[in-house]
């Protein structure tokens, strides 16, 4: 603020023109955008949630007795009340919603009931958010951010049969449409603290499912119902929230019950079976062991659900991490091909290291790709191109293996837009139609030419990419739009606001 004010004064003094607004007008404008400004009510009133509407930022642990001894409880978490934040987000879209109503030719004053709002929820942990030189209280140096995006608003008029969508978020993966709800200094692996902090959010969300929001839009009270879809979680978070074993488990998929060996055997034909309710039932079976089975039999019966599912997520595939997971896999395949592992099945560590060095050197020289410690989105995007494959092929001795690598990458690049696109039916209809065929061909290549790699093992994301994409798209219409990207890119802002440039250094 002081920086801004200085700039405001300087510009005004030197140019005589007031280009910047004075601080107090900005403050006033900001108040309207922050939760807690607009009046609203719920019918029926929300269970266990106070009816006051002017609630701004609250302590995320409000309502919990302070027994967290290792870090001062009042610094752990800050959040908005969920319903208040949703109201602020809707009021932010007021003009778009009213315009949508006018465009569909609906009589503005007639439409007061039957609005339906689709909400995407994202939650992601960030490591290492230490203050660079802050003198604040001692807190764990990990943070978790929970946020939501208003994906669409539709309306079903009383006399109409079908819903009309009056607003769709054009950039569902931008940090601008991704509204933060809760910031906590918690390690995402610390299940107890995480569930304690998210507990109130889950409770508010469940209460809102049963009730309607009455909010004035365009000068008239209108009634909204909310539908929540938790799709912006990476696999680690989904497994934690849904009570599944960690991602190294034999039950490799958060969508189906397949084991790793089965998934490597049959790469393409699986259908989505898991759901939140089923996970809850399975947890009950795990807890009570009604058939008095041994641990192994019991685990096989519940397919790896061994903790209580805590937050309902929508079984989907996280497009961003899918990209990263598959790129890691290709990176390893490239190494193995440089060293011709198919001839020499168990190479020494030294050999592997030299292949990796050769690959990194080649990528750096020809593609200007610096080696990274952990695969990230940008590296994945650059690595998964035909250009990179050609560069790698220069190091692969045999011509037929080179052909196979090229073919693999060609198929992958055909498949990728389908789960990256916000609206695949519009953006890449041909690839969408050919997806099952391509994935089948891809799987055949892996199990034939790369048998040494896929004998009884396959990575989680590769399994999902091959087996589940068409089904998810048939159900939701898109995978890319529901990904966690918005939240991930807002993490960058969070770092920025904490004067924390650890990642860039």
N, C-alpha and C positions, 0 to 999 in steps of 0.2 A: 504493500500500500504506500509506503513512504517513497519507494522508487517512483511509483506512478504519480504521486502527488508532486514530486520534484519535477517530473517531466511536464505535468500539467502547468505548473507555475512558469517553467522556463519557456515553453512554447507560447504561453499567453503573453509573457513579458516581451519576448523577442519579435513575435509576429503580430501581436495585437489581436490575433484571432483566437477564438476559443475552440480549438479542434477537439480536445479531450473534454469529457464531461467531468465536473468536479466530483470528488469522491462520494459526497453524501447522496448524489442522485444515483450513482451506481449501486450504493448500498441499498437504496430504496428499491431499485429495479431487481436487485438480487433477492430481496426478501420474498418477492412474488414467485420467484423460481424455486426457492427452497421449500421443502415440505413444511407444513404447519401453517400455511397462509390461508388456504381456502376452506370454506365451510362445507361440510358434507354430513350425511348420516347413513347408517346401515339399517336395513330392515330384513329380518329381525336384527336387533343389536348384537354385535359380536360377543361371543362367550369369552369371559375372562379378559376382555380388552376394554380399557376405559373409553367413555364416549366423547371425551374432549377431542377437538380437532386441531387445536393450535399447539401441537407438540412438535418441536423441532428436533434437534439432535439429542438423543438420549443415551445414557450409559447402557451399553449392551448387556451389562450384567444386572440391570435393574430387576429387582424381584429375587435375585439369588442372594443368599446370605454370604457375606464375605468370609470364605474360609480358605481362599487361595493364598497360601503363605509365601510362595517364592517370589511373586512379583506383586507390587501394589495393585489391588483389584481395580482401582478407578482408572488405571491407564490401559487396561487390557483391551477394551473394545468400545467403540462408539457406533451407534446406528440410528437410522430413522425408524419410526414405527411403520410396519409394512403398509398398512392401509393408507396412512398419511402420505407415504412416498408414492404410492400408486395414484392417489388423487393429484399430487403435484405433476406426475408424469402425464396424466390425462389432460390436465389443464394446459400443460405445455403444448399438447397436440390439438387444443380446442379449435383453432382455425382450420387445421387440416380435416378434422372430423366434420365440422360444419360444412366445409367445402365439399367433402365427400358426399354428405347428405344431399346437398344441392345438385351435385353432378349426377347422382343416380335418379334425380327427379322426384325424390321423396318429399312429401309435404313436410316442411320443417316442423310445424307446430304439432303435426300428428305423431311424429316419432318421438315418443318420450319413453317407451318401454322396449325391452327386448334387445338392448345392446349387449354384445358379447365381446369380451376383450381377451386376446390370447397373450399370455406372458411367457417369455423365455427366461429361465433362471440360469445364472452362471455362478460357479463358485470355484475359486482356484487358489492354491497356496503359492506364496512366493518366498523363496529362501533369501537370506541375507539382505535385510533392509535396515542395516545399522545406520544410525545417524553418523554423518561424516565428522561433524564437530559439534554436535548438539550436547547440551548439558542436561538433557531431560532425564526422567526417572529411568531406572533400569528395567528394561523389558526384554522378553525373548526376541532374538533378531530374526524372527520369521513372522510373516503376516499371512492372513487369509482374507480374501475379499469376496464378498457375496454381492451380486448385482442382478438387475433384471432389465429386460428390454420389452417394450410394448410392441409385439410383432404385428398384430392386426386388430382392427375393430370392425365387427360386422353387426348387422341388425336384421332381425326377423320381425317384419311388421305383422300386426295381428291377423290381417286377412291374407297374407302371403304364405306360400308353402316354403320356399327356400330362402336361405340367408343371402343377404347382399353384403359384400365386403365394401366398407366405405373408407377404410384406411389400411394401407399395408406399408410397413416400414421399408423404405427403399434401400436403406443400407443397414441391414440387421447386424452386420459385423463391424460397424464403426464404433469407436469409443464414444462418439457423440450420442448414439442412441442407447448406450449401455449405462443405465442409472445405478450408481452405487447405493447399496442398501446398508451394508454393514462392513466395517473395517475392524479386524481384530489382530492383535499381536499374539498369535497362537501358532504352534507348529501344526501343519495339517495332519501330521502323523500322530499327534497326541489326541487320540480319539475321544477321551473323556472330556477334556477341556473344550474341544471343538463341538461336541454334541451339547455341552452345557451352554455354550454361547449361541449356537444355532437353535437351541430348544424353543425360545420364545418366538423366533421367526416361523418355525414349523407350526407352532400352536396358532399363531395369527393367520398363517396361510390356510390351515385347516378350517379355522373359524370362517374365513372369507368364502370358502367354497360353498358354505351352506346359506349364504346371505346375499342380498343385493345392495349395491351402493346407490344412494340417491345423491346426485351431484348436479349443480346447475351448469348447463352447457349452452352457450349461445342464448343466455338469458332465460332458460327454462329448466326446471328440474327434470332430470332424465335418470333412468335406472340402468345400471350396468351389472353384468355378471362376469366373474373372472375365471379363466381357465389357466392353470399353471402347468408348464411343462419344463421339468428340470433336464435340459439337454446340454447345457454348457459345462459339463464336468469332464475332466480327463479320466482315463480308466482307473487311476489310483483312487480318485475321489469317489467315483461310482462304487467301486468295490467297498470302500470304507462305509459309505452311506447305506449301501444295500446289504451289508452284512456278509459279503462274499470273502473268500480267502484272498490273500494278496496276489498280485498279478503273475507271480512265478508259479502259481498253483497248477495242478494238472487240469483243473476246470478252467479252460483258457478264456472262455467267452462270457461276457456280461449279458449276452442276448440269448444264447442257447446253452444246452446242457452238455455240449460236446466236450470230450476230454482231449488232451493235446494229441495223443496218438490217433484217436479217431479223426481229428481235424486234419492231421497230416495224411491220413489214409484217403479220406474222402474230403477233398478241399472245397468243393463247391456246393454240395447239396445239403443245406441245413436250413431250418426255419426258426424264427424267433419264438422262444417259448417262455423265457423268464419274464416275470413282472413283479411289481412291488408286493402285491397281495400274496402271490405264490411264495415269494421269499419269506414273507411273514409266517405263512403256514409251515414252510420248511424249517424255519427257525424253531417253531413250536415243537416240531418233530425232533429236531436236534436236541432241544432242551429236555424233552420228556422221555425220549427214546421208547415209544410205546411198544415196540416189538422186541425189546431187550436184545438188540443186536450188538455185535462187537463194534469198536470204533470205525474200522474200515468199512464194514457193511453200512453202518449208519451214515458215514460220510458220503458213501456212494448213493445212498437213498436221497440225501438232501442236496447232492451235487455241489458240495462245497459251501453251503450257506451255514456259517457257524457263529454268527453274531446277530444281534437283533437289528433288522433294517430300521434305519432311523429317519431317513428323509426320502420321500418318493421321487425317484428319477425316472425319466422316460427312457426305455431301452433304445439307444440310438448309437451312432458311431461318431466319434469326435473328429471332424474332418482335419483339423490342424494337426493333432497328434498322430492321426493316421498317416498323413504326409511324412511326418518326422520318423515314425516307426518304420515305414516302408523304405524311406531313404537310408536309414541305418542298415536295414536288411540288404539293400542293394550295395551299399558301401562294403559290407562284409563279403557279398558275392563277388564283387570286383576284386577284392584282395585274394579270395580263394582261387579265382580264375587266373590271376597273375601268377600265382604259385602252382597252378595245375593240381589242385588238391584231389581232383577226380582220379589222378594216377597214383597219388601218394597220400593215402587217407589220414595218417596221423603225423603231421609235420611238427617239428620242434618249435619252441617258443621263439627262438632266434629267427628261424625261417619266417614265421608269421610277421615278426617285427620288421624284417627287411622288406616283405611285400607291402606292408602298410606304409613304410617310409617311401617306397618307390611310388605307390599310388598317390600319396600326399604331394610328393615332389612334382609328379607329372601334372596333377590337378593345379598346383600352384603355378607351374611354369606356363601351361597352355591355357588354363581357364582363369588364372588369377584368383584361385580359391584357396584362402588360407585354411590350414587344418584347424578344426575347432575341438575343444574338449568334449562338450556334449553337443550332439546334433541339434541345430536350431532350425526354425522355419525357413530362414533365408538361404542357409546352406542347402537345405533339402531341395528348395526350389531350383537352385542352380545345378545341383548334382543330377536331378532327375530330368535331364534333357538329352536329346539325341547327340548334341554337341559334346557333352561330357562323356557319353558312351563311346563316341568315336575316339576321343582322347584316351580313354582307358583301353580301348581295343588295340591301340598301338603297342601296349605292353603285353597283350595276351598272345602267347606263341602260336596256338593253332587256329587256322582260318575258320574251321567249322564252329569252334567255341565262340569265336567273334560273332559269327552269324547269329548264333543262339542268343548272345547278349543283346545284339541289336534288335532281334525279334522281341525279346522280353521287354525291352524299353519301349519299343513301338506299341506293344499291347498295353503297357502300363500307361503310356501317354494317351492312349485311346480311352482308358478307363477313368483316369484321374478327373477330367472335367465333370464327370457325372456326380462324384461326391464333393466336388469343390463348388460347383455352380450354385448360385442362390436359387435359380429356378431352372433346373435341368431340362424340363420339357420345352421351355422356350429357347434356352441358350445352346443346348447341344443335343437336340432330339435324336440325331443319328447314333451318336455314341451311346445314348440311353437305350435305344432299341438293341444295339449290338452288345450291350454290357454282358449279358449272361454268356453269350457266345465267346466273347473275348476272355472272360474270366475262366471259362472252361479250358480254352486254349492255353492260357497262362498257367493254369494248374497242371495241365498235361506236360508242358515244358518243364516245370519245376520237378514233377515227380519222375520224369524220364531223364533229363539231362543233369539235373542237380540232385540226384538221388542221395549223394553223399551228405547233402545239407538237410534234406527234408525227410529223412528216414525216421518216422515216429516223432519228429518235432517240427513245430511251425510257430512263428511268432503270433501273438494275440491279434495285432492289427492286421497282419497279412491274412489271417483267417477271416476276420470281419470283412476286409476289402473284397475277398473272393466270394464269401458265402452270403453276406447279409445285405449288401448295398441295394439290389433291386427291390427287395421286400420293404426296406425302410422307405425308399422313395415312393413306392406304391402307396404306403400308408400316410407319409407326411408331405409328399410332394417335393421334398428337398432335404439334403443333409447339410450342405454348406451353410444355409441360412440359419440352421439351428446350432451351429458350432460355437465354440467358446472364444472365438477370435476377438470379439469386442472387448470381452473382459481381459483377455491377455494384453491387448494393446492399451487398455486403460491402466494396466499394471505399470506401464512405462510412465504414465502421468503420475501415478502414486509415487514412484521412485523420484520423479522430478520434484514433486512437492515436498518430499522429505530431504531435499538437497542431497540426494544420494546417487552418486553416479557410478556405483560399483561396477555396473555392467559395461560401461563405456571405457573404463580405465584400461 
